[in-house]
Amino acid sequence: MTAPPVTLELPTELEGYRDDIEETIREVRDKLEQGTTHYRSQINKVHNQNRPSHNGDDRVARIAEPTAVFSGLPYQFFDLIAVGPFQPIGTGPFRPNRIIRAGEPAYLIAAVWRNPVPLGFTPGNPSAAEVMAGQRFTIRGQTVNINDVTAGPDLGPATGQFGGGFVDFRVFSIPSLPAPEDGSPRLLDITLTIDVNSVESGLPPFAGYASLWLQLDTEPPFVFPYIPGVNGGPIVVPGLVPSFVRDIPVRVLIYS
């Protein structure tokens, strides 16, 4: 289930970078759709293993439980994922970068994933993506200025309405704050939140925050010198590859 092309809403200050931003979002969409395909295949494997046996052990019937666990599997209705941040490198396209010079443009992507698998993992049931289609949502970025532990500038809000498909995107411009008066860099923590208004549909409202941060920076591995008593040799610290980070805010550093 792939959503039809839609015009991406961008903050005014990012309009000049539309082509680069849309290309980045296409790449992120591809990754999320590939991951969802794998998720479907895993669900199918478990579902086939849990089919009722000849002795009447009807495990699949347990999906009537009022919780979000069906046949021992959790069913996640939706998730909000923070992706980035990105900024241009020289005159080229945007690249993942968490160290931002004051005055330079930078942005953060909010990706909303709605579960396209049928509720209860039962064919014929509507999926969470279908149930939530047509509902309006608002995404906000809450920022904390770590230097003095105060509220920083908010991102957004960005609003929208879920349509077809199961992935929606909104783009937020990261505020370019001046560095502190002493010239030290300014560290910001950004948390994305979502509020889904379900009043018109008669369903209860939904809310959540970005528990996943798709951090796309890379760092090479490096080696500590010899540490006595630790296997008698150098300690290799793994490098950083693009990956999901869980339950921490997006952290950026702004310098002058």
C-alpha positions as CSV (number, residue, x, y, z in Angstrom):
1,M,0.0,0.0,0.0
2,T,1.9,3.0,-1.3
3,A,0.6,6.5,-0.9
4,P,0.0,8.6,-4.0
5,P,2.4,11.5,-4.6
6,V,1.5,14.6,-2.6
7,T,2.9,18.1,-2.5
8,L,5.2,18.3,0.5
9,E,4.6,21.2,2.8
10,L,7.8,23.0,3.7
11,P,8.7,25.9,6.0
12,T,9.1,29.0,3.9
13,E,12.8,29.3,4.6
14,L,13.4,25.8,3.2
15,E,11.5,26.2,-0.1
16,G,14.7,26.8,-2.0
17,Y,15.9,23.3,-1.0
18,R,12.7,21.5,-2.1
19,D,14.3,19.1,-4.6
20,D,17.0,18.0,-2.2
21,I,14.6,17.5,0.7
22,E,12.1,15.6,-1.4
23,E,14.9,13.3,-2.6
24,T,15.9,12.7,1.0
25,I,12.3,11.8,2.0
26,R,12.1,9.4,-1.0
27,E,15.1,7.6,0.4
28,V,13.7,7.5,3.9
29,R,10.3,6.3,2.6
30,D,12.1,3.5,0.7
31,K,13.8,2.4,3.9
32,L,10.6,2.4,5.9
33,E,8.7,0.5,3.3
34,Q,11.5,-2.1,3.0
35,G,11.5,-2.5,6.8
36,T,7.7,-2.9,6.7
37,T,7.9,-5.6,4.1
38,H,10.3,-7.5,6.4
39,Y,7.9,-6.9,9.3
40,R,5.0,-8.4,7.2
41,S,7.1,-11.5,6.4
42,Q,8.0,-12.0,10.0
43,I,4.3,-11.7,11.1
44,N,3.3,-14.3,8.4
45,K,5.9,-16.7,9.7
46,V,4.7,-16.5,13.3
47,H,1.0,-16.6,12.2
48,N,1.6,-19.8,10.2
49,Q,3.4,-21.4,13.2
50,N,0.5,-20.5,15.5
51,R,-2.3,-22.0,13.3
52,P,-4.8,-24.1,15.3
53,S,-3.7,-27.7,15.7
54,H,-5.7,-30.8,15.1
55,N,-6.3,-31.2,18.9
56,G,-8.3,-28.0,19.1
57,D,-5.6,-25.8,20.5
58,D,-7.0,-22.6,18.9
59,R,-4.2,-20.1,19.6
60,V,-5.3,-17.6,17.0
61,A,-8.7,-17.2,18.7
62,R,-6.9,-15.4,21.5
63,I,-6.9,-12.2,19.5
64,A,-10.1,-11.3,21.2
65,E,-8.1,-10.1,24.2
66,P,-8.8,-6.4,24.8
67,T,-5.1,-5.5,24.9
68,A,-2.8,-4.7,22.0
69,V,-1.2,-8.2,22.2
70,F,-2.6,-10.8,19.8
71,S,-1.4,-14.4,19.8
72,G,1.5,-13.3,21.9
73,L,2.6,-10.6,19.5
74,P,2.3,-6.9,20.2
75,Y,0.4,-4.8,17.6
76,Q,1.8,-1.3,17.3
77,F,-0.9,1.0,16.0
78,F,1.5,3.8,14.8
79,D,4.9,5.3,15.5
80,L,6.5,8.7,15.2
81,I,10.1,8.7,14.0
82,A,12.5,11.6,14.0
83,V,15.0,11.5,11.0
84,G,18.1,13.6,10.7
85,P,19.0,16.4,11.3
86,F,20.2,17.5,7.9
87,Q,22.1,20.5,6.6
88,P,23.8,21.5,3.3
89,I,27.5,20.8,3.0
90,G,29.1,23.6,1.1
91,T,27.0,24.2,-2.0
92,G,25.9,20.6,-2.3
93,P,22.8,18.8,-1.1
94,F,21.7,18.3,2.5
95,R,23.6,15.6,4.4
96,P,23.2,14.2,7.9
97,N,24.9,16.5,10.4
98,R,24.3,17.3,14.1
99,I,26.9,20.1,14.3
100,I,25.3,23.2,12.8
101,R,26.9,26.6,12.3
102,A,24.7,29.5,13.4
103,G,22.9,31.1,10.5
104,E,23.1,27.9,8.3
105,P,19.8,26.2,7.3
106,A,19.0,22.8,8.8
107,Y,15.9,20.6,9.1
108,L,14.5,17.6,10.8
109,I,12.0,15.1,9.3
110,A,9.1,13.7,11.2
111,A,7.9,10.4,9.8
112,V,4.6,8.9,10.9
113,W,4.3,5.1,10.4
114,R,0.9,3.6,10.6
115,N,0.7,-0.2,10.9
116,P,-0.5,-1.6,7.5
117,V,-1.0,-5.2,8.9
118,P,-4.6,-6.2,9.6
119,L,-5.7,-5.7,13.2
120,G,-5.2,-8.8,15.3
121,F,-3.0,-10.1,12.4
122,T,-6.2,-11.5,11.0
123,P,-6.8,-11.3,7.2
124,G,-10.0,-9.3,6.4
125,N,-9.7,-7.0,9.4
126,P,-8.9,-3.3,8.7
127,S,-5.3,-2.2,9.5
128,A,-4.4,0.7,11.7
129,A,-3.3,2.6,8.6
130,E,-6.9,2.2,7.3
131,V,-8.6,3.0,10.6
132,M,-6.5,6.2,11.0
133,A,-7.0,7.4,7.3
134,G,-8.8,10.7,7.2
135,Q,-7.9,11.7,10.7
136,R,-6.1,15.0,11.3
137,F,-2.9,15.2,13.2
138,T,-0.5,17.9,14.7
139,I,3.2,17.4,15.2
140,R,5.3,19.7,17.4
141,G,8.9,19.9,18.3
142,Q,9.7,20.7,21.9
143,T,13.2,22.0,22.5
144,V,15.4,22.2,25.6
145,N,18.4,24.5,25.7
146,I,20.9,22.3,27.5
147,N,23.4,25.1,28.2
148,D,21.1,26.6,30.8
149,V,18.4,24.0,31.0
150,T,15.6,26.2,29.7
151,A,12.9,25.9,27.2
152,G,14.2,26.5,23.7
153,P,12.4,27.5,20.6
154,D,9.5,25.3,19.5
155,L,9.5,23.6,16.0
156,G,6.2,23.8,14.2
157,P,3.4,23.0,14.7
158,A,2.8,21.1,11.5
159,T,-0.6,19.8,10.7
160,G,-2.0,17.3,8.2
161,Q,-4.6,14.6,7.4
162,F,-3.7,11.0,7.0
163,G,-4.5,9.7,3.5
164,G,-3.6,6.5,1.7
165,G,-0.5,4.5,2.3
166,F,1.0,4.1,5.7
167,V,3.8,6.7,6.0
168,D,3.4,10.4,6.2
169,F,6.1,13.1,6.5
170,R,6.5,16.6,7.9
171,V,9.6,18.8,7.7
172,F,10.7,21.1,10.5
173,S,13.3,23.9,10.2
174,I,15.8,23.8,13.1
175,P,16.0,27.3,14.6
176,S,19.4,28.9,14.1
177,L,20.1,30.4,17.6
178,P,23.0,32.6,18.3
179,A,25.8,31.1,20.3
180,P,26.0,32.1,24.0
181,E,27.7,35.4,24.7
182,D,30.8,33.6,26.0
183,G,31.1,32.1,22.5
184,S,30.6,28.5,23.6
185,P,28.4,26.2,21.4
186,R,24.8,25.9,22.2
187,L,23.4,22.3,22.7
188,L,19.7,21.6,22.0
189,D,17.6,18.5,22.7
190,I,14.6,18.2,20.4
191,T,11.6,15.9,21.1
192,L,8.8,15.5,18.5
193,T,5.2,14.9,19.7
194,I,2.1,14.0,17.8
195,D,-1.6,14.5,18.6
196,V,-4.2,12.8,16.5
197,N,-7.7,14.3,16.6
198,S,-10.2,11.5,16.2
199,V,-13.4,13.4,17.3
200,E,-14.9,13.4,13.8
201,S,-14.4,9.6,13.4
202,G,-15.9,8.8,16.7
203,L,-12.6,7.0,17.8
204,P,-10.6,7.9,20.9
205,P,-7.8,10.4,20.3
206,F,-4.2,9.2,19.9
207,A,-1.0,10.8,21.1
208,G,2.7,9.9,21.2
209,Y,6.2,11.1,20.9
210,A,9.2,10.1,18.8
211,S,10.6,7.1,20.6
212,L,12.7,6.4,17.6
213,W,15.5,8.6,16.2
214,L,16.8,7.5,12.8
215,Q,20.3,8.8,13.2
216,L,22.1,8.8,9.9
217,D,25.6,10.1,10.8
218,T,28.6,7.8,10.4
219,E,31.8,7.7,12.4
220,P,34.9,5.5,11.9
221,P,36.0,3.1,14.6
222,F,39.0,4.0,16.7
223,V,41.3,2.3,19.1
224,F,42.1,2.9,22.8
225,P,45.7,2.3,23.9
226,Y,46.5,-0.9,25.8
227,I,44.5,-1.2,29.0
228,P,46.1,-3.5,31.6
229,G,44.0,-6.5,32.5
230,V,41.7,-6.3,29.5
231,N,42.6,-9.2,27.2
232,G,46.2,-8.0,27.0
233,G,45.7,-5.8,24.0
234,P,44.2,-2.7,22.5
235,I,40.5,-2.0,22.8
236,V,38.6,-1.3,19.5
237,V,35.7,1.0,19.9
238,P,33.0,0.3,17.2
239,G,32.3,3.0,14.7
240,L,28.8,4.5,14.2
241,V,26.6,3.5,11.3
242,P,23.2,4.8,10.3
243,S,20.8,3.2,12.8
244,F,17.7,3.7,15.0
245,V,18.3,5.2,18.5
246,R,15.6,4.6,21.1
247,D,14.1,6.9,23.7
248,I,16.5,9.8,23.5
249,P,15.9,13.3,22.0
250,V,17.5,14.5,18.8
251,R,20.6,16.3,19.9
252,V,22.2,19.1,17.9
253,L,25.0,21.6,18.6
254,I,24.9,25.1,17.2
255,Y,28.2,27.0,17.1
256,S,29.4,30.4,15.7
